[in-house]
Amino acid sequence: MTDLPKHTEHFSYADYADWPDDERWELIDGEAYAMSPAPPVRHQSLSHNLSFQLELHFKRGPCRVFTAPTDVTLSDSDMLQPDLLVACDPKQITPRFIDGPPSLVIAIQSLELREMPGSYRTP
């Protein structure tokens, strides 16, 4: 189910940064999409387990593992929050977001999450 954009106007990361912290949004081509409610427990458990394995794998190198919600800016009008990501370029890691495409992005797909009201992530 595709969620309707917040507004029909074009938004930038600066606009997004001013929105309330208790709301989760992604920007795609300047359109704001509300993130689905908290994922089901099974989804969170899988995310945690994958994160743990990634941390073990990357613990001796420059790569860092991040979990949602972590902002990833791809352009001024594209900002996503993948379930998991790995950033291997320290210059990409800023205090507020990951600047540019990470080295690895994981989006967990599940029937439970796809069927939740408001979810727009589909395979």
PAVO-906849 format. One line per 10 residues: their letters; for each residue y, z, x of N, C-alpha, C. Coordinates in steps of 0.05 Angstrom, whole numbers, plus 5000, padded with zeros to 4 digits. Layout:
BEGIN
A	Y/Z/X/Y/Z/X/Y/Z/X; ...
***
This chain:
BEGIN
MTDLPKHTEH	4977/5000/5017/5000/5000/5000/5025/5000/5018; 5043/4981/5014/5067/4979/5031/5089/4996/5018; 5100/5014/5034/5122/5030/5024/5148/5014/5025; 5165/5018/5006/5191/5004/5006/5209/5015/5027; 5226/4998/5039/5245/5008/5059/5263/5029/5046; 5274/5047/5063/5293/5067/5054/5317/5054/5040; 5328/5034/5053/5351/5019/5043/5347/4990/5050; 5363/4973/5039/5360/4945/5047/5378/4937/5070; 5393/4956/5080/5411/4950/5103/5395/4952/5129; 5407/4943/5150/5395/4942/5177/5402/4968/5192
FSYADYADWP	5381/4982/5201/5385/5007/5215/5380/5004/5245; 5392/5022/5260/5388/5023/5289/5376/5050/5296; 5368/5053/5321/5358/5079/5330/5379/5100/5328; 5404/5093/5332/5427/5112/5330/5428/5123/5301; 5424/5105/5281/5424/5114/5253/5401/5133/5249; 5377/5125/5258/5353/5142/5255/5357/5169/5267; 5369/5171/5291/5372/5196/5305/5389/5216/5289; 5405/5206/5270/5422/5224/5253/5408/5233/5228; 5385/5223/5222/5371/5230/5197/5358/5258/5200; 5353/5271/5178/5341/5298/5179/5315/5299/5195
DDERWELIDG	5311/5320/5211/5287/5323/5227/5262/5327/5211; 5265/5336/5186/5241/5342/5170/5230/5317/5156; 5243/5294/5160/5233/5268/5149/5222/5251/5172; 5200/5237/5167/5189/5219/5187/5192/5190/5178; 5204/5174/5196/5209/5146/5191/5201/5129/5214; 5196/5104/5210/5194/5084/5231/5213/5061/5224; 5224/5049/5244/5241/5025/5241/5226/5001/5250; 5225/4980/5232/5213/4955/5239/5232/4933/5231; 5242/4919/5251/5263/4898/5247/5287/4910/5232; 5294/4935/5238/5317/4947/5226/5313/4959/5198
EAYAMSPAPP	5289/4956/5187/5283/4967/5161/5269/4994/5165; 5277/5014/5149/5266/5041/5152/5243/5044/5133; 5220/5053/5144/5196/5058/5128/5189/5088/5130; 5186/5100/5107/5177/5128/5106/5149/5130/5116; 5144/5149/5133/5117/5154/5142/5102/5168/5120; 5075/5164/5120/5059/5177/5099/5060/5208/5104; 5052/5222/5084/5050/5252/5087/5031/5259/5110; 5029/5284/5116/5011/5292/5138/4984/5280/5134; 4973/5269/5156/4946/5257/5154/4924/5277/5147; 4902/5266/5136/4879/5284/5130/4869/5298/5154
VRHQSLSHNL	4854/5320/5150/4844/5336/5172/4826/5320/5190; 4809/5303/5179/4791/5286/5195/4807/5269/5215; 4829/5257/5205/4846/5241/5222/4858/5257/5245; 4868/5281/5238/4880/5299/5258/4859/5308/5279; 4835/5313/5269/4814/5322/5288/4807/5299/5307; 4805/5275/5297/4799/5252/5315/4822/5248/5334; 4847/5251/5325/4870/5248/5343/4869/5269/5365; 4863/5293/5358/4862/5315/5377/4840/5309/5398; 4816/5301/5389/4794/5296/5407/4800/5273/5426; 4812/5252/5416/4820/5229/5433/4841/5237/5453
SFQLELHFKR	4860/5253/5444/4881/5263/5462/4869/5279/5485; 4851/5296/5478/4838/5313/5499/4823/5296/5519; 4808/5275/5510/4794/5258/5528/4813/5242/5546; 4835/5232/5534/4855/5217/5549/4868/5235/5570; 4874/5260/5563/4886/5279/5582/4867/5283/5606; 4841/5286/5600/4822/5289/5622/4821/5264/5640; 4822/5241/5628/4821/5216/5643/4846/5212/5660; 4869/5218/5650/4894/5212/5664/4906/5236/5679; 4891/5258/5682/4903/5282/5693/4912/5280/5722; 4901/5262/5737/4908/5261/5766/4927/5238/5772
GPCRVFTAPT	4936/5223/5752/4954/5201/5758/4981/5204/5746; 4997/5184/5747/5025/5185/5737/5027/5183/5706; 5005/5176/5693/5006/5171/5664/5007/5198/5649; 5022/5197/5627/5024/5221/5609/5016/5213/5581; 5002/5231/5568/4992/5227/5541/5010/5241/5521; 5017/5226/5499/5034/5237/5478/5021/5233/5451; 5026/5252/5433/5015/5250/5406/5038/5248/5386; 5032/5240/5362/5052/5237/5341/5061/5265/5333; 5086/5268/5326/5106/5246/5325/5121/5245/5351; 5118/5223/5366/5134/5216/5389/5146/5189/5384
DVTLSDSDML	5172/5187/5386/5186/5162/5381/5182/5143/5405; 5177/5118/5398/5175/5096/5417/5195/5075/5409; 5215/5070/5425/5235/5050/5419/5227/5024/5433; 5225/5003/5417/5219/4976/5428/5244/4959/5430; 5263/4965/5413/5289/4953/5413/5308/4971/5397; 5333/4964/5394/5351/4981/5379/5343/4983/5350; 5328/4963/5340/5321/4963/5311/5291/4966/5307; 5276/4973/5328/5247/4977/5325/5239/5004/5339; 5231/5023/5322/5222/5049/5332/5198/5057/5317; 5176/5063/5332/5151/5070/5319/5141/5098/5329
QPDLLVACDP	5123/5109/5314/5110/5134/5321/5080/5131/5320; 5068/5120/5341/5039/5117/5341/5024/5144/5341; 4999/5144/5333/4984/5168/5333/4981/5180/5361; 4975/5163/5380/4972/5170/5408/4984/5148/5425; 4995/5156/5448/5004/5136/5467/5002/5147/5495; 5001/5128/5514/5000/5135/5542/5023/5120/5556; 5040/5135/5570/5062/5123/5585/5057/5128/5614; 5055/5106/5630/5049/5108/5658/5074/5104/5676; 5095/5095/5664/5120/5090/5679/5139/5114/5673; 5143/5131/5693/5160/5155/5688/5189/5148/5679
KQITPRFIDG	5198/5124/5686/5225/5116/5677/5227/5111/5647; 5204/5107/5634/5204/5103/5605/5207/5129/5589; 5201/5151/5602/5200/5177/5588/5228/5190/5589; 5240/5191/5566/5267/5203/5563/5264/5229/5548; 5284/5246/5547/5282/5271/5532/5277/5267/5502; 5285/5244/5491/5282/5240/5462/5261/5221/5454; 5254/5202/5471/5235/5180/5463/5223/5167/5487; 5203/5150/5482/5191/5132/5502/5207/5106/5500; 5218/5097/5521/5235/5073/5521/5219/5048/5529; 5211/5033/5510/5196/5008/5515/5167/5012/5509
PPSLVIAIQS	5152/4990/5510/5123/4991/5503/5108/5009/5522; 5092/5028/5511/5076/5045/5528/5053/5029/5541; 5039/5041/5559/5016/5028/5572/4992/5026/5553; 4990/5046/5534/4968/5046/5515/4979/5058/5489; 4972/5045/5467/4979/5055/5440/4954/5057/5423; 4950/5079/5409/4927/5082/5392/4937/5089/5364; 4930/5073/5344/4936/5078/5316/4909/5083/5303; 4905/5107/5293/4879/5114/5280/4880/5103/5251; 4860/5087/5246/4857/5075/5219/4835/5090/5204; 4840/5097/5180/4819/5110/5164/4824/5104/5134
LELREMPGSY	4803/5103/5119/4805/5098/5090/4822/5120/5077; 4818/5145/5085/4834/5167/5073/4864/5162/5077; 4872/5154/5101/4900/5151/5107/4911/5126/5093; 4896/5105/5092/4905/5080/5078/4909/5085/5049; 4893/5102/5037/4894/5106/5008/4914/5128/5000; 4927/5141/5020/4947/5161/5013/4972/5148/5002; 4984/5160/4982/5009/5148/4971/5030/5147/4993; 5044/5124/4994/5066/5121/5014/5057/5110/5040; 5031/5107/5045/5022/5096/5071/5025/5066/5072; 5037/5056/5093/5040/5027/5097/5023/5016/5119
RTP	5009/5034/5134/4992/5024/5156/4966/5014/5145; 4962/4989/5149/4936/4977/5140/4925/4961/5163; 4898/4957/5163/4886/4943/5186/4894/4914/5186
***
